[in-house]
Amino acid sequence: MDGEGRQLGTRTIANTPEGWAEALAWARGKQQQHRRWGIETGGSLGKGFAQFLLAQGEAAVRKVSPQRTAQYRRRGRTQDKTDQADALAIARLLLAEGAHLLSDHRDNLLVDRCTGRLLRPARFSGSQRTRVPGSAHGWSKRPAQPPFDTTISRDEARHVYNTLGTELDRSARYEERARRYALGALDLQPDQRVLQIGVGTGGEHLALARALESGGRSVGLDLSRTMLELTRRTSDTPLCEGDVVALPFAARSFDRLFCAYVLDLLPATDLPRALAEFARVLRPDGRVALVSLTEGTTTVSRLFVAAWKLRFRWNARSLGGCRPLQLLPLLDNTELAVVQREVIVQRGFPSEVVVATPSRAAAGMGSPPRAQY
Ligand SMILES: C[S@@+](CC[C@H](N)C(=O)[O-])C[C@H]1O[C@@H](n2cnc3c(N)ncnc32)[C@H](O)[C@@H]1O
Protein backbone atom coordinates (compact mmCIF):
# COMPACT_ATOMS: atom_id res chain seq x y z
CA MET A 1 0.00 0.00 0.00
CA ASP A 2 1.38 3.41 -0.85
CA GLY A 3 1.12 6.60 1.22
CA GLU A 4 -2.35 7.26 -0.25
CA GLY A 5 -3.63 3.84 0.70
CA ARG A 6 -3.46 2.40 -2.81
CA GLN A 7 -2.66 -1.27 -2.85
CA LEU A 8 0.75 -1.95 -4.39
CA GLY A 9 0.30 -5.67 -4.36
CA THR A 10 0.06 -8.62 -2.02
CA ARG A 11 2.09 -11.74 -1.77
CA THR A 12 1.42 -14.94 0.10
CA ILE A 13 4.50 -16.60 1.53
CA ALA A 14 5.17 -19.71 3.56
CA ASN A 15 6.02 -18.97 7.19
CA THR A 16 9.45 -20.51 6.72
CA PRO A 17 12.96 -19.02 6.34
CA GLU A 18 12.59 -19.25 2.57
CA GLY A 19 9.25 -17.45 2.75
CA TRP A 20 10.66 -14.69 4.97
CA ALA A 21 13.60 -14.14 2.62
CA GLU A 22 11.19 -14.04 -0.32
CA ALA A 23 8.96 -11.51 1.49
CA LEU A 24 11.87 -9.25 2.36
CA ALA A 25 13.32 -9.33 -1.16
CA TRP A 26 9.86 -8.57 -2.54
CA ALA A 27 9.20 -5.70 -0.10
CA ARG A 28 12.61 -4.19 -0.77
CA GLY A 29 11.96 -4.31 -4.49
CA LYS A 30 8.57 -2.61 -4.09
CA GLN A 31 9.47 0.13 -1.67
CA GLN A 32 13.01 1.42 -1.37
CA GLN A 33 12.44 3.85 1.49
CA HIS A 34 10.53 3.58 4.68
CA ARG A 35 9.02 0.25 5.58
CA ARG A 36 7.17 -0.90 8.64
CA TRP A 37 6.20 -4.49 9.26
CA GLY A 38 3.07 -5.68 10.99
CA ILE A 39 3.06 -9.25 12.23
CA GLU A 40 -0.33 -10.43 13.19
CA THR A 41 0.61 -13.58 15.08
CA GLY A 42 2.95 -12.84 17.97
CA GLY A 43 3.17 -16.60 18.61
CA SER A 44 6.23 -18.68 17.93
CA LEU A 45 5.99 -18.46 14.11
CA GLY A 46 5.61 -14.68 14.14
CA LYS A 47 8.61 -14.39 16.42
CA GLY A 48 10.76 -16.26 13.94
CA PHE A 49 9.82 -13.81 11.19
CA ALA A 50 10.39 -10.85 13.53
CA GLN A 51 13.86 -12.11 14.42
CA PHE A 52 14.67 -12.56 10.78
CA LEU A 53 13.57 -9.02 9.90
CA LEU A 54 15.59 -7.51 12.73
CA ALA A 55 18.68 -9.45 11.74
CA GLN A 56 18.29 -8.05 8.23
CA GLY A 57 18.30 -4.48 9.56
CA GLU A 58 14.53 -3.86 9.48
CA ALA A 59 14.65 -1.92 12.72
CA ALA A 60 10.99 -1.39 13.55
CA VAL A 61 9.15 -4.63 14.05
CA ARG A 62 5.84 -4.25 15.78
CA LYS A 63 3.22 -6.66 16.90
CA VAL A 64 -0.36 -5.77 16.15
CA SER A 65 -2.96 -7.41 18.35
CA PRO A 66 -5.58 -9.55 16.54
CA GLN A 67 -8.35 -7.27 17.85
CA ARG A 68 -6.85 -4.27 16.09
CA THR A 69 -6.42 -6.27 12.91
CA ALA A 70 -10.07 -7.31 13.07
CA GLN A 71 -11.08 -3.68 13.59
CA TYR A 72 -9.30 -2.62 10.38
CA ARG A 73 -10.54 -5.65 8.48
CA ARG A 74 -14.07 -4.50 9.20
CA ARG A 75 -13.22 -0.93 8.16
CA GLY A 76 -12.01 -2.36 4.86
CA ARG A 77 -15.41 -4.11 4.64
CA THR A 78 -13.69 -7.47 4.62
CA GLN A 79 -15.61 -10.07 6.57
CA ASP A 80 -13.44 -13.09 5.72
CA LYS A 81 -10.59 -13.72 8.09
CA THR A 82 -8.13 -14.75 5.40
CA ASP A 83 -4.37 -14.19 5.64
CA GLN A 84 -4.56 -11.72 2.77
CA ALA A 85 -7.38 -9.75 4.40
CA ASP A 86 -5.37 -9.62 7.62
CA ALA A 87 -2.25 -8.41 5.85
CA LEU A 88 -4.21 -5.62 4.17
CA ALA A 89 -5.88 -4.71 7.45
CA ILE A 90 -2.49 -4.36 9.16
CA ALA A 91 -1.20 -2.21 6.30
CA ARG A 92 -4.28 0.04 6.67
CA LEU A 93 -3.77 0.26 10.39
CA LEU A 94 -0.10 1.23 10.02
CA LEU A 95 -1.03 3.84 7.46
CA ALA A 96 -3.71 5.36 9.67
CA GLU A 97 -2.00 5.08 13.01
CA GLY A 98 1.69 4.67 12.29
CA ALA A 99 2.83 7.61 14.38
CA HIS A 100 0.59 6.64 17.23
CA LEU A 101 1.74 3.04 17.11
CA LEU A 102 5.36 4.10 17.34
CA SER A 103 4.68 5.76 20.67
CA ASP A 104 2.45 2.97 21.89
CA HIS A 105 4.73 0.31 23.34
CA ARG A 106 2.05 -2.00 24.66
CA ASP A 107 1.86 -4.13 21.53
CA ASN A 108 5.45 -3.89 20.42
CA LEU A 109 7.49 -6.96 19.75
CA LEU A 110 11.20 -6.34 20.14
CA VAL A 111 13.80 -8.98 19.76
CA ASP A 112 17.18 -9.23 21.46
CA ARG A 113 19.45 -9.82 18.50
CA CYS A 114 22.10 -11.53 20.60
CA THR A 115 20.13 -14.31 22.24
CA GLY A 116 16.91 -14.34 20.28
CA ARG A 117 14.93 -13.90 23.51
CA LEU A 118 12.01 -11.51 23.45
CA LEU A 119 12.50 -8.46 25.62
CA ARG A 120 10.21 -5.87 27.11
CA PRO A 121 10.58 -2.68 25.07
CA ALA A 122 11.77 -0.73 28.14
CA ARG A 123 14.98 -2.76 28.24
CA PHE A 124 15.95 -1.31 24.86
CA SER A 125 14.89 2.27 25.71
CA GLY A 126 15.44 3.44 22.16
CA SER A 127 18.82 1.78 21.70
CA GLN A 128 19.44 -0.74 18.91
CA ARG A 129 22.62 -1.96 20.58
CA THR A 130 23.10 -5.46 21.84
CA ARG A 131 24.68 -6.55 25.09
CA VAL A 132 27.66 -8.80 24.45
CA PRO A 133 28.87 -10.69 27.53
CA GLY A 134 32.60 -10.37 28.11
CA SER A 135 33.18 -7.16 26.15
CA ALA A 136 34.94 -4.39 28.09
CA HIS A 137 32.01 -2.01 28.24
CA GLY A 138 29.35 -4.62 27.75
CA TRP A 139 27.94 -3.23 24.50
CA SER A 140 28.72 -3.72 20.88
CA LYS A 141 26.93 -2.81 17.68
CA ARG A 142 27.46 -6.33 16.37
CA PRO A 143 25.51 -9.29 17.70
CA ALA A 144 27.46 -12.33 18.90
CA GLN A 145 27.73 -15.24 16.45
CA PRO A 146 25.58 -18.24 17.34
CA PRO A 147 27.23 -21.54 18.20
CA PHE A 148 26.96 -23.47 14.93
CA ASP A 149 29.58 -25.97 16.06
CA THR A 150 26.94 -27.90 17.91
CA THR A 151 23.78 -29.36 16.51
CA ILE A 152 21.24 -32.01 17.42
CA SER A 153 22.45 -35.17 19.15
CA ARG A 154 22.60 -38.58 17.44
CA ASP A 155 19.50 -39.74 19.30
CA GLU A 156 17.65 -36.64 18.19
CA ALA A 157 18.84 -37.10 14.59
CA ARG A 158 17.67 -40.72 14.61
CA HIS A 159 14.32 -39.66 16.03
CA VAL A 160 13.92 -36.72 13.59
CA TYR A 161 14.61 -38.86 10.50
CA ASN A 162 12.63 -41.85 11.77
CA THR A 163 9.67 -39.53 12.21
CA LEU A 164 10.16 -37.51 9.03
CA GLY A 165 9.81 -40.45 6.62
CA THR A 166 8.89 -39.43 3.06
CA GLU A 167 8.42 -35.79 4.14
CA LEU A 168 12.16 -35.57 3.54
CA ASP A 169 11.45 -35.66 -0.20
CA ARG A 170 10.01 -32.14 0.02
CA SER A 171 13.59 -30.83 0.15
CA ALA A 172 14.21 -32.17 -3.37
CA ARG A 173 13.21 -28.89 -5.02
CA TYR A 174 16.13 -27.19 -3.26
CA GLU A 175 18.69 -29.96 -3.44
CA GLU A 176 18.20 -32.14 -6.49
CA ARG A 177 20.37 -30.05 -8.82
CA ALA A 178 23.38 -30.26 -6.50
CA ARG A 179 22.85 -33.97 -5.93
CA ARG A 180 22.62 -34.62 -9.67
CA TYR A 181 25.81 -32.62 -10.26
CA ALA A 182 27.63 -34.58 -7.54
CA LEU A 183 26.45 -37.93 -8.92
CA GLY A 184 27.72 -36.93 -12.36
CA ALA A 185 31.08 -35.84 -10.92
CA LEU A 186 31.53 -39.29 -9.36
CA ASP A 187 32.12 -40.63 -12.87
CA LEU A 188 30.63 -44.01 -12.04
CA GLN A 189 31.84 -47.06 -13.95
CA PRO A 190 29.56 -50.12 -14.22
CA ASP A 191 31.86 -52.49 -12.29
CA GLN A 192 32.55 -50.26 -9.31
CA ARG A 193 31.76 -50.64 -5.64
CA VAL A 194 29.95 -47.61 -4.31
CA LEU A 195 29.04 -46.60 -0.76
CA GLN A 196 26.30 -44.11 -0.05
CA ILE A 197 26.25 -42.50 3.41
CA GLY A 198 22.83 -41.25 4.53
CA VAL A 199 20.54 -42.88 1.97
CA GLY A 200 17.47 -40.91 3.03
CA THR A 201 14.37 -42.14 1.21
CA GLY A 202 16.47 -43.89 -1.44
CA GLY A 203 16.15 -41.75 -4.61
CA GLU A 204 19.89 -41.33 -5.18
CA HIS A 205 20.59 -44.86 -4.05
CA LEU A 206 18.41 -46.17 -6.85
CA ALA A 207 20.24 -43.93 -9.33
CA LEU A 208 23.59 -45.27 -8.05
CA ALA A 209 22.48 -48.88 -8.28
CA ARG A 210 21.16 -48.34 -11.84
CA ALA A 211 24.51 -46.93 -12.97
CA LEU A 212 26.19 -50.22 -12.00
CA GLU A 213 26.07 -53.59 -13.70
CA SER A 214 26.43 -57.12 -12.37
CA GLY A 215 30.14 -56.64 -11.65
CA GLY A 216 29.46 -53.56 -9.55
CA ARG A 217 27.69 -53.09 -6.27
CA SER A 218 26.25 -50.29 -4.19
CA VAL A 219 25.91 -50.33 -0.42
CA GLY A 220 23.84 -47.89 1.64
CA LEU A 221 24.28 -46.80 5.23
CA ASP A 222 22.02 -44.68 7.41
CA LEU A 223 21.46 -43.90 11.07
CA SER A 224 17.69 -44.11 10.71
CA ARG A 225 15.88 -47.41 10.34
CA THR A 226 12.89 -45.70 8.73
CA MET A 227 15.12 -44.26 6.01
CA LEU A 228 16.65 -47.68 5.38
CA GLU A 229 13.19 -49.24 5.13
CA LEU A 230 12.11 -46.58 2.64
CA THR A 231 15.22 -47.20 0.56
CA ARG A 232 14.56 -50.93 0.69
CA ARG A 233 11.27 -50.37 -1.18
CA THR A 234 13.17 -49.43 -4.35
CA SER A 235 16.64 -51.01 -4.00
CA ASP A 236 17.65 -54.59 -3.26
CA THR A 237 21.25 -53.63 -2.48
CA PRO A 238 22.97 -54.24 0.89
CA LEU A 239 21.78 -51.62 3.40
CA CYS A 240 23.08 -51.21 6.89
CA GLU A 241 22.27 -49.23 9.97
CA GLY A 242 25.33 -47.31 11.13
CA ASP A 243 27.03 -44.05 11.94
CA VAL A 244 29.18 -42.05 9.54
CA VAL A 245 31.91 -41.65 12.18
CA ALA A 246 32.44 -45.43 12.55
CA LEU A 247 31.88 -47.13 9.22
CA PRO A 248 31.51 -50.91 9.52
CA PHE A 249 33.64 -51.63 6.42
CA ALA A 250 37.20 -52.75 5.85
CA ALA A 251 39.78 -50.23 4.61
CA ARG A 252 39.86 -49.67 0.84
CA SER A 253 36.53 -51.36 0.17
CA PHE A 254 35.01 -48.84 -2.20
CA ASP A 255 35.77 -47.12 -5.49
CA ARG A 256 33.24 -44.37 -4.94
CA LEU A 257 31.56 -42.75 -1.95
CA PHE A 258 28.55 -40.44 -2.09
CA CYS A 259 27.44 -38.39 0.91
CA ALA A 260 24.80 -35.67 0.48
CA TYR A 261 23.45 -33.45 3.27
CA VAL A 262 24.77 -35.56 6.13
CA LEU A 263 27.94 -33.72 7.21
CA ASP A 264 25.89 -30.57 7.79
CA LEU A 265 24.04 -32.24 10.63
CA LEU A 266 27.12 -33.49 12.48
CA PRO A 267 28.69 -31.58 15.37
CA ALA A 268 31.98 -29.92 14.39
CA THR A 269 33.98 -32.36 16.53
CA ASP A 270 32.69 -35.30 14.45
CA LEU A 271 33.53 -33.86 11.04
CA PRO A 272 37.26 -34.84 11.00
CA ARG A 273 36.31 -38.35 12.13
CA ALA A 274 33.79 -38.74 9.32
CA LEU A 275 36.27 -37.47 6.71
CA ALA A 276 38.97 -39.81 8.04
CA GLU A 277 36.52 -42.68 7.69
CA PHE A 278 35.82 -41.73 4.07
CA ALA A 279 39.56 -41.72 3.28
CA ARG A 280 39.97 -45.06 5.04
CA VAL A 281 37.24 -47.00 3.21
CA LEU A 282 38.14 -45.60 -0.23
CA ARG A 283 40.59 -47.34 -2.52
CA PRO A 284 43.65 -45.20 -3.34
CA ASP A 285 42.28 -44.41 -6.79
CA GLY A 286 38.82 -43.84 -5.35
CA ARG A 287 36.67 -40.74 -5.35
CA VAL A 288 34.20 -39.16 -2.93
CA ALA A 289 31.45 -36.63 -3.68
CA LEU A 290 30.23 -34.55 -0.74
CA VAL A 291 27.24 -32.21 -0.77
CA SER A 292 26.28 -29.81 1.99
CA LEU A 293 24.21 -26.74 2.66
CA THR A 294 26.68 -23.85 2.58
CA GLU A 295 27.00 -20.07 2.91
CA GLY A 296 25.13 -17.98 0.35
CA THR A 297 26.86 -16.61 -2.73
CA THR A 298 24.06 -14.44 -4.16
CA THR A 299 21.81 -11.87 -2.47
CA VAL A 300 18.88 -14.26 -2.32
CA SER A 301 20.96 -17.17 -1.07
CA ARG A 302 22.61 -14.97 1.59
CA LEU A 303 19.18 -13.93 2.83
CA PHE A 304 18.09 -17.53 2.70
CA VAL A 305 21.04 -18.65 4.82
CA ALA A 306 20.60 -15.77 7.28
CA ALA A 307 17.01 -16.89 7.80
CA TRP A 308 18.11 -20.50 8.05
CA LYS A 309 20.64 -19.69 10.80
CA LEU A 310 18.06 -17.80 12.80
CA ARG A 311 15.68 -20.69 12.56
CA PHE A 312 18.48 -23.11 13.42
CA ARG A 313 19.16 -21.24 16.66
CA TRP A 314 15.47 -21.18 17.40
CA ASN A 315 14.73 -24.83 16.56
CA ALA A 316 17.50 -26.91 14.97
CA ARG A 317 15.29 -30.01 14.88
CA SER A 318 12.83 -28.32 12.54
CA LEU A 319 15.72 -28.13 10.00
CA GLY A 320 16.72 -31.76 10.49
CA GLY A 321 19.73 -30.48 12.48
CA CYS A 322 21.37 -29.14 9.29
CA ARG A 323 23.29 -25.86 9.23
CA PRO A 324 25.55 -24.36 6.55
CA LEU A 325 29.09 -25.68 6.33
CA GLN A 326 32.08 -24.68 4.26
CA LEU A 327 33.44 -27.97 3.02
CA LEU A 328 36.63 -26.75 1.37
CA PRO A 329 38.47 -25.65 4.55
CA LEU A 330 37.20 -28.77 6.31
CA LEU A 331 39.16 -30.92 3.89
CA ASP A 332 42.44 -29.17 4.74
CA ASN A 333 44.71 -31.44 6.75
CA THR A 334 42.73 -34.57 5.89
CA GLU A 335 43.74 -37.48 3.70
CA LEU A 336 41.42 -36.27 0.98
CA ALA A 337 42.58 -34.03 -1.84
CA VAL A 338 39.97 -31.83 -3.52
CA VAL A 339 39.70 -32.22 -7.30
CA GLN A 340 36.50 -30.31 -8.00
CA ARG A 341 34.32 -27.81 -6.16
CA GLU A 342 31.11 -26.01 -7.08
CA VAL A 343 28.42 -24.00 -5.29
CA ILE A 344 24.96 -24.60 -6.75
CA VAL A 345 22.03 -22.40 -5.77
CA GLN A 346 18.54 -23.76 -6.29
CA ARG A 347 15.55 -21.58 -5.25
CA GLY A 348 17.88 -19.59 -2.99
CA PHE A 349 19.25 -22.71 -1.25
CA PRO A 350 23.07 -22.85 -1.70
CA SER A 351 24.79 -26.25 -1.80
CA GLU A 352 28.51 -26.87 -1.91
CA VAL A 353 29.65 -29.89 -3.88
CA VAL A 354 33.20 -31.12 -3.33
CA VAL A 355 34.77 -34.05 -5.13
CA ALA A 356 37.99 -35.45 -3.62
CA THR A 357 40.32 -38.41 -3.88
CA PRO A 358 42.45 -40.04 -1.20
CA SER A 359 45.54 -37.84 -1.12
CA ARG A 360 49.04 -39.07 -2.09
CA ALA A 361 49.86 -39.90 1.52
CA ALA A 362 47.02 -42.39 1.60
CA ALA A 363 47.46 -43.53 -1.99
CA GLY A 364 51.18 -44.16 -1.53
CA MET A 365 50.45 -47.06 0.76
CA GLY A 366 49.94 -49.35 -2.20
CA SER A 367 46.87 -50.84 -3.75
CA PRO A 368 45.89 -54.16 -2.18
CA PRO A 369 43.12 -56.37 -3.59
CA ARG A 370 39.64 -55.17 -2.88
CA ALA A 371 38.49 -55.91 0.65
CA GLN A 372 35.23 -57.79 1.07
CA TYR A 373 32.49 -56.23 3.15
C1 LIG B 1 19.17 -34.49 5.29
S1 LIG B 1 19.02 -36.21 5.07
C2 LIG B 1 19.77 -36.42 3.48
C3 LIG B 1 19.36 -37.73 2.85
C4 LIG B 1 19.89 -37.95 1.42
N1 LIG B 1 21.31 -38.08 1.38
C5 LIG B 1 19.43 -36.84 0.52
O1 LIG B 1 20.26 -36.13 -0.02
O2 LIG B 1 18.22 -36.69 0.38
C6 LIG B 1 20.22 -36.84 6.18
C7 LIG B 1 20.27 -38.35 6.20
O3 LIG B 1 21.44 -38.74 6.93
C8 LIG B 1 21.08 -39.66 7.92
N2 LIG B 1 22.00 -39.46 9.05
C9 LIG B 1 21.96 -38.51 9.98
N3 LIG B 1 22.98 -38.62 10.83
C10 LIG B 1 23.71 -39.68 10.41
C11 LIG B 1 24.89 -40.32 10.89
N4 LIG B 1 25.53 -39.86 11.97
N5 LIG B 1 25.35 -41.39 10.23
C12 LIG B 1 24.69 -41.86 9.12
N6 LIG B 1 23.57 -41.30 8.63
C13 LIG B 1 23.08 -40.23 9.26
C14 LIG B 1 19.64 -39.35 8.24
O4 LIG B 1 18.97 -40.44 8.83
C15 LIG B 1 19.10 -38.99 6.88
O5 LIG B 1 18.69 -40.12 6.15
Ligand as a Chemical Component Dictionary entry (heavy atoms), coordinates in Angstrom:
data_LIG
# 
_chem_comp.id                   LIG 
_chem_comp.type                 NON-POLYMER 
_chem_comp.pdbx_formal_charge   0 
_chem_comp.three_letter_code    LIG 
# 
loop_
_chem_comp_atom.comp_id 
_chem_comp_atom.atom_id 
_chem_comp_atom.alt_atom_id 
_chem_comp_atom.type_symbol 
_chem_comp_atom.charge 
_chem_comp_atom.model_Cartn_x 
_chem_comp_atom.model_Cartn_y 
_chem_comp_atom.model_Cartn_z 
_chem_comp_atom.pdbx_ordinal 
LIG C1  C1  C 0  19.168 -34.489 5.291  1  
LIG S1  S1  S 1  19.015 -36.208 5.071  2  
LIG C2  C2  C 0  19.775 -36.425 3.483  3  
LIG C3  C3  C 0  19.359 -37.726 2.847  4  
LIG C4  C4  C 0  19.891 -37.954 1.418  5  
LIG N1  N1  N 0  21.307 -38.081 1.385  6  
LIG C5  C5  C 0  19.429 -36.838 0.520  7  
LIG O1  O1  O 0  20.264 -36.129 -0.016 8  
LIG O2  O2  O -1 18.224 -36.690 0.380  9  
LIG C6  C6  C 0  20.218 -36.837 6.183  10 
LIG C7  C7  C 0  20.273 -38.349 6.198  11 
LIG O3  O3  O 0  21.443 -38.735 6.935  12 
LIG C8  C8  C 0  21.084 -39.664 7.922  13 
LIG N2  N2  N 0  22.001 -39.461 9.050  14 
LIG C9  C9  C 0  21.961 -38.510 9.980  15 
LIG N3  N3  N 0  22.983 -38.623 10.834 16 
LIG C10 C10 C 0  23.714 -39.684 10.409 17 
LIG C11 C11 C 0  24.893 -40.322 10.886 18 
LIG N4  N4  N 0  25.533 -39.864 11.970 19 
LIG N5  N5  N 0  25.352 -41.392 10.228 20 
LIG C12 C12 C 0  24.689 -41.855 9.123  21 
LIG N6  N6  N 0  23.568 -41.303 8.631  22 
LIG C13 C13 C 0  23.084 -40.229 9.264  23 
LIG C14 C14 C 0  19.636 -39.346 8.245  24 
LIG O4  O4  O 0  18.971 -40.444 8.827  25 
LIG C15 C15 C 0  19.104 -38.993 6.876  26 
LIG O5  O5  O 0  18.687 -40.116 6.149  27 
# 
loop_
_chem_comp_bond.comp_id 
_chem_comp_bond.atom_id_1 
_chem_comp_bond.atom_id_2 
_chem_comp_bond.value_order 
_chem_comp_bond.pdbx_ordinal 
LIG C1  S1  SING 1  
LIG S1  C2  SING 2  
LIG S1  C6  SING 3  
LIG C2  C3  SING 4  
LIG C3  C4  SING 5  
LIG C4  N1  SING 6  
LIG C4  C5  SING 7  
LIG C5  O1  DOUB 8  
LIG C5  O2  SING 9  
LIG C6  C7  SING 10 
LIG C7  O3  SING 11 
LIG C7  C15 SING 12 
LIG O3  C8  SING 13 
LIG C8  N2  SING 14 
LIG C8  C14 SING 15 
LIG N2  C9  SING 16 
LIG N2  C13 SING 17 
LIG C9  N3  DOUB 18 
LIG N3  C10 SING 19 
LIG C10 C11 SING 20 
LIG C10 C13 DOUB 21 
LIG C11 N4  SING 22 
LIG C11 N5  DOUB 23 
LIG N5  C12 SING 24 
LIG C12 N6  DOUB 25 
LIG N6  C13 SING 26 
LIG C14 O4  SING 27 
LIG C14 C15 SING 28 
LIG C15 O5  SING 29 
# 
